[in-house]
Amino acid sequence: MAVIPSADAVLSADAAGVTRWLEMYFRSMNAPAPVLSEAMSYAALNGGKRVRASLVLSAARLAGDARLAEPVAAALEMVHAYSLVHDDLPAMDDADTRRGMPATHIAFDEAIAILAGDALQTEAFSVLSTKLDDLPADRILALIRILADASGVHGMAGGQMLDIQAEKMVSDMNRTRAMQELKTGALIRSAAVMGVIVGGGDEAMQNNIGDYANRLGFAFQIADDILDYRSTGEVLGKPVGRDAEQEKASFVVLLGLEQAEQKAAELIEEAIALLAPYASRADELRALAAFSIHRKS
């Protein structure tokens, strides 16, 4: 009987591999201003579960070939790290800590943090365009396009803008979900779909795993809102209660705690159901889906 992998085991192994890849990449960067590469490395290697990286790698293994998945996962992590650096700035969420350590603008300064975020974002596309030589050009272009769409106006940056605007208006479920689909969900979906592409999966698998990731991303954000409501700064490694403090849109506020938990569980059931055609080959993705709403941080 096949042993179903635990999410902790999958995340731990994938995080170790991608972290090693990033460490080697930053060591070889030879930046003209070393403090900039130091700040980039600090932000990208500041712990974290690397769920997005693991989605890339698990989806690539499902598709059949994960040999080139680590650089893709590293590129996703660079974009995610850049977003957190900028999120923590005083002009955004104004957070002094991240994962229990000083935020990048505290460890360095605001100007360096802004530039480190900018450089991490652009470096992600350099990775995709230079570290995948064995991949067909059309698949490399697809990866670049997907990450660009998920990061920019129609993805994460657009969602962050809607989040800022939401502080000045009455939120409803549709508006909040649309905002979170861009701010959080777009990068999660891109991770899963990019994993399928680099692993050689066809369009049908890309669409199906994308639908799985849409539900996972929505549930992931609800879980984030619940953690912000009920966890502690010591456990999360960052300030809590900021949604209420800044009057931001939150699924806990809109649904109530019990209904928010129920909604997240329903979404994960739907996500897991979409993996049925792949039988045990999708066990890693099943484990990651369950983890997304049961995590403590």
C-alpha positions in Angstrom: 0.0 0.0 0.0 1.4 3.4 -1.0 2.2 5.8 1.9 0.5 9.1 1.6 3.1 11.8 2.2 2.6 14.3 5.0 2.5 18.0 4.1 5.3 18.7 6.6 7.5 16.1 4.8 6.8 17.5 1.4 7.2 21.1 2.5 10.4 20.4 4.4 12.1 18.6 1.5 11.0 21.1 -1.1 12.0 24.1 1.1 15.4 22.7 1.6 16.0 22.2 -2.1 14.8 25.6 -3.1 16.6 27.3 -0.3 19.9 25.7 -1.4 19.2 26.8 -5.0 18.6 30.4 -3.8 21.7 30.4 -1.6 23.9 29.4 -4.5 22.2 31.9 -6.8 22.8 34.8 -4.4 26.4 33.8 -3.7 27.1 33.9 -7.4 25.4 37.2 -8.0 28.5 39.4 -7.8 26.4 42.6 -7.5 28.1 45.9 -8.0 26.5 47.1 -4.7 26.9 44.1 -2.4 24.4 45.6 0.2 21.7 45.2 -2.3 22.3 41.5 -2.9 22.6 41.1 0.9 19.2 42.6 1.4 17.7 40.5 -1.4 19.2 37.3 0.2 18.0 38.4 3.6 14.4 38.8 2.3 14.4 35.6 0.2 16.1 33.4 2.8 14.2 34.6 5.8 12.5 31.2 6.6 9.0 30.6 5.5 7.2 27.4 4.6 7.6 27.9 0.8 4.1 26.7 0.0 4.3 28.2 -3.4 7.6 26.6 -4.2 6.2 23.2 -3.1 3.2 23.7 -5.3 5.5 24.2 -8.3 7.5 21.1 -7.4 4.5 18.9 -6.5 2.7 19.9 -9.7 5.8 19.2 -11.8 6.2 15.7 -10.2 2.5 15.1 -10.9 3.1 16.1 -14.6 6.0 13.7 -14.8 9.3 15.6 -14.8 10.5 17.9 -12.0 14.1 18.1 -13.2 13.8 21.9 -14.1 11.3 22.8 -11.5 13.6 24.2 -8.8 14.6 27.3 -10.7 10.9 27.9 -11.4 10.1 27.5 -7.8 12.9 29.8 -6.9 11.5 32.5 -9.2 8.1 32.2 -7.5 9.8 32.6 -4.1 11.7 35.7 -5.3 8.4 37.4 -6.4 6.7 36.3 -3.1 9.7 37.7 -1.1 9.6 41.0 -3.0 5.9 41.3 -2.2 6.5 40.8 1.5 9.3 43.3 1.6 7.0 45.9 0.1 4.0 44.8 2.2 6.0 45.5 5.4 7.0 49.0 4.5 5.5 51.9 6.5 3.6 53.1 3.5 1.9 49.7 3.2 1.2 47.5 6.3 3.9 49.1 8.4 5.2 45.9 10.0 8.5 45.8 11.9 8.8 42.0 11.9 8.5 39.1 9.4 8.8 35.5 10.5 10.0 36.5 13.9 12.9 38.6 12.5 13.3 42.3 11.7 11.5 43.2 8.4 13.9 44.1 5.6 13.4 47.8 6.0 14.3 47.5 9.7 17.3 45.2 9.1 18.6 47.6 6.4 16.6 50.8 5.7 13.6 51.8 3.7 15.4 52.8 0.5 17.5 49.5 0.5 14.3 47.5 1.1 12.5 49.1 -1.8 15.4 48.5 -4.1 15.7 44.9 -2.8 12.1 44.2 -3.6 12.4 45.8 -7.0 15.5 43.7 -7.8 13.9 40.4 -6.5 11.0 40.9 -8.8 13.1 41.5 -11.9 15.6 38.8 -10.9 12.8 36.2 -11.0 12.3 36.8 -14.7 16.0 36.6 -15.2 15.9 33.2 -13.7 13.1 32.0 -15.9 14.8 33.4 -19.0 18.3 32.1 -18.3 18.2 28.9 -16.1 15.8 26.7 -18.2 18.0 26.1 -21.3 16.7 22.5 -21.7 13.1 23.6 -21.8 11.4 24.4 -25.2 11.2 28.2 -25.8 7.4 28.2 -26.0 7.2 26.7 -22.5 9.7 29.3 -21.1 7.6 32.1 -22.6 4.5 30.6 -21.1 6.1 30.6 -17.7 7.2 34.2 -18.0 3.8 35.3 -19.2 2.0 33.5 -16.3 4.2 34.9 -13.6 4.0 38.4 -15.1 0.2 38.3 -15.2 0.1 36.9 -11.6 2.4 39.6 -10.3 1.2 42.8 -12.0 -1.9 44.9 -12.6 -4.1 41.9 -13.2 -2.6 39.9 -10.3 -0.9 40.6 -7.0 -0.2 44.3 -7.5 -3.7 45.0 -8.6 -5.0 43.0 -5.6 -2.9 45.1 -3.3 -4.3 48.3 -4.7 -7.8 47.0 -4.2 -6.8 46.1 -0.6 -5.7 49.7 0.1 -8.8 51.1 -1.5 -10.9 48.7 0.6 -9.9 50.6 3.8 -12.1 53.5 2.6 -15.2 51.7 1.5 -17.7 49.2 2.9 -16.7 45.7 1.8 -18.9 42.9 0.7 -18.1 39.2 -0.1 -17.8 39.6 -3.9 -15.5 42.6 -3.7 -13.3 41.0 -1.0 -13.1 37.7 -2.9 -12.2 39.5 -6.1 -9.4 41.4 -4.2 -8.0 38.3 -2.6 -8.1 36.3 -5.9 -5.7 38.8 -7.2 -3.6 39.6 -4.1 -3.0 36.1 -2.9 -4.7 33.6 -5.2 -3.1 34.7 -8.5 0.4 33.7 -7.3 -0.8 30.5 -5.8 -2.5 29.5 -9.1 0.5 30.5 -11.1 2.7 28.3 -9.0 0.6 25.2 -9.6 0.1 25.9 -13.3 3.8 26.7 -13.9 4.7 23.4 -12.2 2.5 21.5 -14.6 4.1 23.4 -17.6 7.7 22.8 -16.5 6.8 19.2 -15.8 5.4 18.6 -19.3 1.7 18.5 -18.5 -0.8 19.2 -21.2 -3.4 22.0 -21.3 -6.1 19.9 -19.7 -3.9 19.2 -16.7 -3.0 22.9 -16.5 -6.6 23.9 -16.4 -7.6 21.2 -13.9 -4.7 22.0 -11.5 -5.4 25.7 -12.0 -9.0 25.1 -10.8 -7.6 23.1 -7.8 -5.2 26.0 -7.0 -8.0 28.6 -7.3 -9.9 26.9 -4.5 -6.7 26.3 -2.5 -5.8 30.0 -2.8 -9.2 31.2 -1.6 -9.1 28.8 1.4 -5.5 29.8 2.1 -6.5 33.5 2.4 -9.5 32.6 4.6 -7.0 30.7 6.8 -4.7 33.8 6.9 -7.6 35.9 8.0 -8.5 33.4 10.8 -4.9 33.3 11.9 -4.8 37.1 12.0 -7.9 37.0 14.2 -7.0 34.3 16.7 -3.2 33.7 16.6 -0.4 35.5 18.4 2.6 37.5 17.1 4.9 35.0 18.7 3.4 32.1 16.7 3.0 33.9 13.4 6.3 35.8 13.7 4.6 39.1 12.6 2.1 41.5 14.0 -1.5 40.2 14.3 -4.9 41.9 14.4 -3.8 44.3 11.7 -6.9 43.7 9.5 -9.2 44.9 12.2 -6.8 47.7 13.3 -6.6 49.0 9.7 -10.3 48.3 9.0 -9.3 46.0 6.1 -11.6 43.6 4.3 -11.5 40.2 6.0 -13.5 37.0 5.5 -13.7 36.6 9.3 -15.5 40.0 9.5 -17.7 39.2 6.6 -18.6 35.6 7.4 -17.9 35.3 11.1 -15.3 32.9 12.5 -17.4 29.7 12.3 -18.7 30.2 8.8 -15.2 31.3 7.6 -13.8 28.0 8.9 -16.6 26.1 7.3 -16.1 27.9 3.9 -12.4 27.1 3.9 -13.0 23.4 4.6 -15.6 23.3 1.8 -13.1 24.9 -0.7 -10.4 22.3 0.3 -12.9 19.5 -0.3 -13.6 20.8 -3.7 -9.9 21.3 -4.5 -9.1 17.7 -3.4 -12.1 16.4 -5.5 -10.5 17.9 -8.6 -7.4 15.7 -8.1 -9.4 12.4 -8.4 -8.4 11.7 -12.0 -4.7 11.5 -10.9 -5.2 8.9 -8.1 -2.2 8.5 -5.8 0.0 10.6 -8.1 -1.7 13.7 -6.7 -1.2 12.8 -3.0 1.4 15.6 -2.5 -1.1 18.1 -3.8 -3.8 16.7 -1.5 -1.5 17.0 1.5 -0.7 20.6 0.6 -4.4 21.4 0.3 -5.2 20.1 3.7 -2.2 21.8 5.2 -3.4 25.2 3.9 -6.2 25.4 6.4 -4.7 23.5 9.3 -1.4 25.4 9.5 -0.5 27.4 12.6 1.4 30.2 10.8 
